[in-house]
Amino acid sequence: MANDYYATLGVNRSASPEEIQKAYRDLARKYHPDMNPDDDSAKNRFQEVQAAFDVLSDEKKRRLYDRYGSNFEAQGGGSSGTGEGTYPWAGSRGHNHEFDLNDLFGGHGPGQGGSAGGGFADLFKQFGRGAGAGSTQQRPRRGSDIEHELTVPFNTAATGGEAMISVQRHNGKLDTINVKIPIGIDDGQKIRLRGQGEADVGEQAGDILITIRVSPHPHFQRRGNRLDVRVPITLTEAVQGAKVDIPTPQGTITLSIPPGTSSGKKLRVKGHGVNPSKGKPGDLFAEVQIVLPADLTDQQQKQLTEIIADQPPNPRANLRW
C-alpha cells in the first residue's frame, strides 16, 4: 500500500502514540461500516484507517515504516542491522477486516496492551442508539418485573430502616431479599429494586417493584411530613401549667404547657415531625387532652362545681353550622 499512513490518520510524523490512538478512534467511529451501511466509500476509508493504525500503533512496525516507507514489509528488517525479522501479522488484520468491535473501539492496537477508554459502548452512547440492522451488538431482552407489597411499621416509615421480603421466582425458588426503607416514605409509595426481577437465559433481569403500606400508630398521625399527637395532661397541669415529656422521631423532648390550657389546644414544635433525607422537615403538633380523675371524692366534685359556676354559662354560644 503506497498510502501515507500519517496522512491517512491526519497526524504529523512526530505524533505521540496517544495522538495516533485518538485520531484512529475518531476516524473509526466516523467511517465504520455499521455507521455507514450503504456507503462503499466509507468502508474503503475505514479499511485504510485500520491499516494505517495497525502499523503506526506498533513501535517496531512504525520504526520500519519510517525507515523504508510503505514498502517496508518487503525489507524484512534484514538490512537494517536492528535484528528485526519478518512479521507474521503482515496481510492479516486490516486486509480481511474481521474485527472484534470491542477491541476496535476499546482504543488499543497491536503492541499497546490496555484500553484507552469506553469501548464499543461509547459509540452507541455517542449516537444515542444502535447502528441499525448491521450492528453486531444487540440490547438483550428484558425480563419481567415482580410486583410486591410490603407493610412496614409507622416508626420505620418515618425514620427509615430495613425490612426483609420473600420473593417466589417462576422456577419455584424462594429468595429472601433485604430492603432499605428510605426516611419519610409514605403509604402507597414504591421502592424499585433494579435488576432483581425475573430473567431467563440471555435476558437482562427485570426489577422488583415494592408498594409500601404503613401500619397505623396508636397515638401519632401523619400528613405528609407533619405529625399530630394527642398529649394527655392532668387538670392540675392544665390549670397551673407544666412541662411534660413527649416522644418524637428525633427523641424525647420537653413540651411547655401554658397555665390555663384547655383541651384541644394544639402546640406546635418546629422540625420535630418527619425529617426526610430530601426535602424540608415537618413539624409536630401536640393536641392537649385534659384527663379528669375517675375517682373524685364528693368534696372534690363540690370544689370543681364551684369553680365551674364562675365560668361563662355557655361556652358553645358561638358554635354555628
C-alpha positions as CSV (number, residue, x, y, z in Angstrom):
1,M,0.0,0.0,0.0
2,A,1.5,3.3,-1.2
3,N,-0.6,5.5,1.1
4,D,1.0,7.8,3.6
5,Y,-0.2,6.3,6.9
6,Y,0.3,9.6,8.8
7,A,-1.8,11.5,6.2
8,T,-4.4,8.8,6.4
9,L,-4.8,9.4,10.2
10,G,-4.4,13.1,9.8
11,V,-1.3,13.3,12.2
12,N,2.2,14.5,11.7
13,R,5.2,12.2,11.7
14,S,6.2,13.2,15.2
15,A,2.7,12.4,16.6
16,S,2.7,10.6,20.0
17,P,1.1,7.2,20.5
18,E,-1.8,8.9,22.3
19,E,-2.4,11.3,19.4
20,I,-2.3,8.4,16.9
21,Q,-4.8,6.5,19.0
22,K,-7.1,9.4,19.4
23,A,-7.1,10.1,15.6
24,Y,-7.8,6.4,14.9
25,R,-10.7,6.3,17.3
26,D,-12.3,9.4,15.8
27,L,-11.9,8.2,12.2
28,A,-13.0,4.6,13.0
29,R,-16.2,5.9,14.6
30,K,-16.8,8.1,11.6
31,Y,-16.2,5.6,8.8
32,H,-17.2,2.3,10.5
33,P,-19.5,0.2,8.1
34,D,-22.1,-0.1,10.8
35,M,-22.4,3.7,10.8
36,N,-22.5,3.9,7.0
37,P,-24.2,0.7,5.8
38,D,-24.9,1.9,2.3
39,D,-21.6,3.8,1.7
40,D,-18.9,1.8,0.0
41,S,-16.5,4.7,0.0
42,A,-16.8,4.8,3.8
43,K,-16.0,1.1,4.0
44,N,-12.8,1.7,1.9
45,R,-11.8,4.7,4.0
46,F,-12.3,2.6,7.2
47,Q,-10.0,-0.1,5.8
48,E,-7.3,2.5,5.1
49,V,-7.6,3.9,8.6
50,Q,-7.4,0.4,10.1
51,A,-4.3,-0.5,8.0
52,A,-2.6,2.8,9.0
53,F,-3.3,2.3,12.6
54,D,-2.1,-1.3,12.6
55,V,1.3,-0.1,11.6
56,L,1.7,3.2,13.4
57,S,0.3,1.9,16.7
58,D,3.1,-0.7,17.0
59,E,6.5,0.7,17.9
60,K,8.6,-1.8,15.8
61,K,6.3,-1.6,12.7
62,R,6.3,2.2,12.9
63,R,10.1,2.3,13.1
64,L,10.4,0.1,9.9
65,Y,7.8,2.2,8.1
66,D,9.6,5.4,9.0
67,R,12.8,4.0,7.6
68,Y,11.6,2.1,4.4
69,G,8.2,3.7,3.7
70,S,5.2,1.8,2.6
71,N,7.4,-1.0,1.1
72,F,8.9,-1.8,4.5
73,E,7.3,-5.3,4.6
74,A,9.5,-6.4,1.7
75,Q,12.6,-5.3,3.5
76,G,12.1,-7.8,6.3
77,G,14.4,-5.8,8.6
78,G,17.4,-7.8,7.5
79,S,19.5,-4.9,6.1
80,S,18.7,-2.6,9.0
81,G,21.0,-4.2,11.4
82,T,18.4,-3.9,14.1
83,G,17.7,-7.7,14.4
84,E,14.1,-7.2,13.4
85,G,12.9,-10.0,11.2
86,T,9.8,-10.5,9.1
87,Y,6.4,-10.3,10.9
88,P,3.6,-12.9,10.7
89,W,1.0,-10.1,11.0
90,A,1.6,-8.7,7.5
91,G,-1.6,-9.0,5.4
92,S,-3.8,-10.3,8.3
93,R,-5.6,-7.6,10.3
94,G,-6.5,-4.7,8.1
95,H,-6.9,-6.8,5.0
96,N,-9.6,-9.4,5.7
97,H,-11.3,-6.9,8.1
98,E,-12.6,-9.5,10.6
99,F,-12.6,-7.3,13.7
100,D,-13.8,-7.6,17.2
101,L,-15.7,-4.3,17.6
102,N,-15.0,-4.1,21.3
103,D,-11.2,-4.3,20.6
104,L,-11.6,-1.7,17.8
105,F,-13.4,0.9,19.9
106,G,-11.6,0.0,23.1
107,G,-8.8,2.1,21.5
108,H,-5.8,-0.3,21.7
109,G,-3.9,-1.8,18.8
110,P,-1.2,-4.4,18.4
111,G,1.6,-4.0,20.8
112,Q,-0.1,-1.5,23.1
113,G,-1.9,-3.7,25.6
114,G,-4.6,-1.9,27.6
115,S,-7.5,0.2,26.7
116,A,-7.9,3.9,26.3
117,G,-11.4,4.2,27.4
118,G,-15.1,3.3,27.0
119,G,-15.1,0.5,24.4
120,F,-17.8,-0.1,21.8
121,A,-20.4,1.1,24.3
122,D,-19.0,4.6,23.9
123,L,-20.0,4.5,20.2
124,F,-23.7,3.8,21.0
125,K,-23.6,6.4,23.8
126,Q,-22.4,9.0,21.3
127,F,-25.1,8.2,18.7
128,G,-27.9,7.5,21.1
129,R,-28.8,4.0,19.9
130,G,-27.6,1.0,17.9
131,A,-26.3,1.4,14.4
132,G,-29.0,-0.5,12.7
133,A,-29.6,-3.9,11.3
134,G,-25.9,-4.4,10.5
135,S,-24.8,-4.0,14.2
136,T,-23.2,-7.0,15.9
137,Q,-24.3,-5.5,19.3
138,Q,-27.9,-6.0,20.3
139,R,-29.6,-5.0,23.6
140,P,-30.6,-8.1,25.4
141,R,-34.3,-8.8,26.1
142,R,-35.5,-7.6,29.5
143,G,-37.0,-10.0,31.9
144,S,-40.3,-9.5,33.8
145,D,-40.8,-7.2,36.8
146,I,-42.1,-8.6,40.0
147,E,-44.8,-6.7,41.9
148,H,-44.6,-7.0,45.7
149,E,-46.4,-5.3,48.7
150,L,-44.6,-4.6,52.0
151,T,-46.2,-3.4,55.2
152,V,-43.8,-1.5,57.5
153,P,-44.3,-0.1,61.0
154,F,-45.3,3.6,61.3
155,N,-42.0,4.4,63.0
156,T,-39.9,2.7,60.3
157,A,-41.6,4.7,57.5
158,A,-40.9,7.9,59.4
159,T,-37.3,7.3,60.4
160,G,-36.1,4.8,57.8
161,G,-34.8,1.3,58.4
162,E,-34.6,-2.2,56.8
163,A,-37.1,-5.0,56.1
164,M,-37.0,-8.4,54.5
165,I,-39.2,-9.7,51.7
166,S,-39.6,-13.2,50.3
167,V,-39.9,-13.5,46.5
168,Q,-41.2,-16.6,44.8
169,R,-39.4,-17.0,41.4
170,H,-41.1,-18.5,38.4
171,N,-38.8,-21.5,38.7
172,G,-40.1,-22.2,42.2
173,K,-37.1,-20.8,44.1
174,L,-37.8,-18.7,47.1
175,D,-35.4,-15.8,47.6
176,T,-35.1,-13.6,50.7
177,I,-34.1,-10.0,50.0
178,N,-33.1,-7.2,52.3
179,V,-34.9,-3.9,51.5
180,K,-33.7,-0.5,52.7
181,I,-36.6,1.7,53.7
182,P,-35.8,5.4,53.0
183,I,-36.6,8.0,55.6
184,G,-40.0,9.5,55.2
185,I,-41.5,7.1,52.8
186,D,-45.3,7.3,52.8
187,D,-48.2,4.8,52.3
188,G,-48.6,3.9,48.7
189,Q,-45.2,4.9,47.5
190,K,-43.0,2.4,45.7
191,I,-39.4,1.2,46.0
192,R,-37.7,-0.2,42.9
193,L,-35.0,-2.9,43.3
194,R,-33.3,-2.8,39.9
195,G,-32.0,-6.0,38.3
196,Q,-33.6,-8.3,40.9
197,G,-36.7,-9.3,38.9
198,E,-37.1,-12.3,36.6
199,A,-34.6,-13.2,33.9
200,D,-34.4,-16.2,31.6
201,V,-31.2,-17.3,29.8
202,G,-29.8,-14.4,27.7
203,E,-32.2,-11.8,29.3
204,Q,-31.4,-8.8,31.3
205,A,-33.1,-9.1,34.7
206,G,-36.2,-7.1,35.4
207,D,-36.9,-5.1,38.6
208,I,-38.8,-5.7,41.8
209,L,-41.5,-3.0,42.4
210,I,-42.5,-2.8,46.1
211,T,-45.6,-0.9,47.1
212,I,-45.2,0.3,50.7
213,R,-48.1,0.0,53.2
214,V,-47.7,1.8,56.5
215,S,-49.2,0.4,59.7
216,P,-51.2,2.9,61.8
217,H,-49.8,4.2,65.1
218,P,-51.8,4.2,68.3
219,H,-51.0,7.8,69.1
220,F,-49.5,9.6,66.1
221,Q,-51.0,10.5,62.8
222,R,-49.1,11.7,59.7
223,R,-50.0,14.2,57.0
224,G,-47.0,14.5,54.6
225,N,-44.1,15.3,56.9
226,R,-46.3,16.7,59.6
227,L,-47.0,14.6,62.7
228,D,-50.0,15.0,65.0
229,V,-50.1,13.6,68.5
230,R,-52.6,13.8,71.4
231,V,-50.9,14.6,74.7
232,P,-52.9,13.7,77.9
233,I,-52.4,16.1,80.8
234,T,-54.0,16.4,84.3
235,L,-56.4,19.0,85.3
236,T,-53.7,20.5,87.7
237,E,-51.2,20.7,84.8
238,A,-53.8,22.4,82.6
239,V,-54.6,25.0,85.3
240,Q,-51.2,25.7,86.7
241,G,-49.1,25.0,83.5
242,A,-46.4,22.3,83.4
243,K,-43.5,20.8,81.5
244,V,-44.2,17.3,80.1
245,D,-42.0,14.9,78.1
246,I,-43.3,13.6,74.8
247,P,-41.6,11.2,72.3
248,T,-40.8,12.4,68.7
249,P,-38.9,10.8,65.8
250,Q,-35.8,12.7,66.9
251,G,-36.1,11.6,70.5
252,T,-37.9,12.7,73.7
253,I,-38.5,16.5,74.1
254,T,-39.9,18.6,76.9
255,L,-43.2,20.4,76.0
256,S,-44.2,23.5,77.9
257,I,-47.9,23.6,78.8
258,P,-49.1,27.2,79.4
259,P,-51.2,27.9,82.5
260,G,-54.9,27.7,81.8
261,T,-54.6,25.5,78.7
262,S,-57.9,23.9,77.5
263,S,-58.4,20.5,75.9
264,G,-58.0,20.6,72.2
265,K,-55.3,23.3,72.1
266,K,-52.5,22.5,69.7
267,L,-48.9,23.3,70.5
268,R,-46.5,23.4,67.5
269,V,-43.0,22.1,67.8
270,K,-41.0,23.0,64.7
271,G,-38.8,20.5,63.0
272,H,-39.9,17.5,65.1
273,G,-42.1,15.8,62.5
274,V,-40.8,13.6,59.8
275,N,-37.4,14.6,58.7
276,P,-36.8,13.1,55.2
277,S,-33.4,12.7,53.6
278,K,-34.6,15.1,50.9
279,G,-36.9,18.0,51.4
280,K,-38.0,20.2,54.3
281,P,-38.6,18.6,57.7
282,G,-42.1,18.6,59.1
283,D,-43.4,20.0,62.4
284,L,-45.0,18.2,65.3
285,F,-48.5,19.4,66.5
286,A,-49.3,18.3,70.1
287,E,-53.0,18.4,70.9
288,V,-53.6,18.8,74.6
289,Q,-56.2,16.5,76.2
290,I,-57.2,17.1,79.8
291,V,-57.9,13.9,81.6
292,L,-60.1,14.1,84.7
293,P,-59.6,11.6,87.5
294,A,-62.2,8.8,87.5
295,D,-62.5,8.5,91.4
296,L,-63.2,12.1,92.6
297,T,-64.5,12.3,96.1
298,D,-67.6,14.2,96.9
299,Q,-65.6,17.1,98.3
300,Q,-63.5,17.3,95.1
301,Q,-66.6,17.2,92.9
302,K,-68.1,20.1,95.0
303,Q,-65.0,22.1,94.6
304,L,-65.0,21.6,90.8
305,T,-68.6,22.6,90.6
306,E,-68.0,25.8,92.5
307,I,-65.1,26.6,90.1
308,I,-67.2,25.9,87.1
309,A,-70.1,28.1,88.4
310,D,-67.8,31.2,87.9
311,Q,-67.3,30.4,84.2
312,P,-69.4,31.8,81.3
313,P,-72.8,29.9,81.2
314,N,-72.5,28.6,77.7
315,P,-69.0,28.2,76.1
316,R,-70.8,26.9,72.9
317,A,-72.8,30.1,72.4
318,N,-70.9,31.0,69.1
319,L,-70.9,27.4,67.7
320,R,-72.8,27.5,64.3
321,W,-73.2,25.3,61.2
